[in-house]
Amino acid sequence: MSLGAPEIEAAALDAIAGETARASRHALPLGAPCPNCATPLAGPWCHACGQKGEEYHRSIWRLFAEAFEGLTHFDSRIWNTLPKLAFRPGKLTHEYLEGHRASQIPPFRMFLIVLLLVFFAGGLALDQSATKFKAPDPNDPAQTKNMTPEEKAQFAQGMANVRAALTDANADAKTSDGTVSAANPNAQVSMNIDAGNPKRTRWLKQHIRAAVDRPETFFLAIEEWGHRFAILMLPIAALMLTALFAFRKGVYVFDHVIFSMHSLSFLGLLLTAIFLTGIWWSGAWWLLWAAPVHLFVHMRGTYRTGVFSTLVRMGLLFVGSSVAVGLMVVGLVFLGLSAAH
């Protein structure tokens, strides 16, 4: 099963068709010498050297007009695709599966573009989070200027306890008879944690400490691996839908792939809006309530299912997706901790 391969080919053919049409509109007259090899042109490209037969000595206004033309060539399908994706997703997917594709952005291309938007917006949000993630410094006057001397002492002691608990287990002073050294009152905490698997917890504490001290490295690793993990959601969603509609006649894996691309594209746009809005408004995550409403409308409109059947499949899809996302998040955290050491 080759998930997404038809869409990759469609995106490539679409790009070639658009470039061919543009070259035809701006090509030099037939018979004019090629600017590169002087061979008489027989079309938009030179058949001898392959260079585009186009004159580039144009005014700045002409270049602006052509740039706008190229942008609106793509935008002409945006105005047809995005409103339907947001408000009539079932119609959008159903039309694509019925063959009405020329007026839509190819689903796989849209999915990839939305992923870029998500990670761009997520990067901005992570920059804010990384700043907040840094461990407070008891010696920083900006953080202790409004504290009383007693509060400063408590704050310093609390941070010392946290850092001591994250220190390498070898630093936890434990005497040979199993008692805890009075020089390290936090050793008991570390000993209790290490009781199960000392090597594993030692590794965990070392890397958590490193992530606290170097949050930029931690978040950079998460962002880098997040791109790869996000792509996995497409085949995972398609396979879960295949299982949910296994006994539905006339529905194929390709249908689920297109549905997943459209659904994940909307979710990506929603997350982009949440990330960007969340920089200024802490309540932006309430927008996530739009996701289940959209999924219900999308699934029912695409597969023509009843209300109860749609809700049941949504519930199962939510459980499966939550497990998959949870495993990915755990994997990202461990990869981030590994990079932070």
Secondary structure, 3 states (H helix, E strand, C coil): CCCCHHHHHHHHHHHHHHHHHHHHHHECCCCCECCCCCCECCCCECCCCCCECECCCCCHHHHHHHHHHHHHHHHHHHHHHHHHHHHCHHHHHHHHHCCCCCCCCCHHHHHHHHHHHHHHHHHHHHHHHHHHHCCCCCCCHHHHCCCCHHHHHHHHHHHHHHHHHCCCHHHCCECCCCCECCCCCCHHHHHHHHCCCHHHHHHHHHHHHHHHHCHHHHHHHHHHHHHHHHHHHHHHHHHHHHHHCCCCCCCCHHHHHHHHHHHHHHHHHHHHHHHHHHCCCHHHHHHHHHHHHHHHHHHHHHHCCCHHHHHHHHHHHHHHHHHHHHHHHHHHHHHHHHHHC
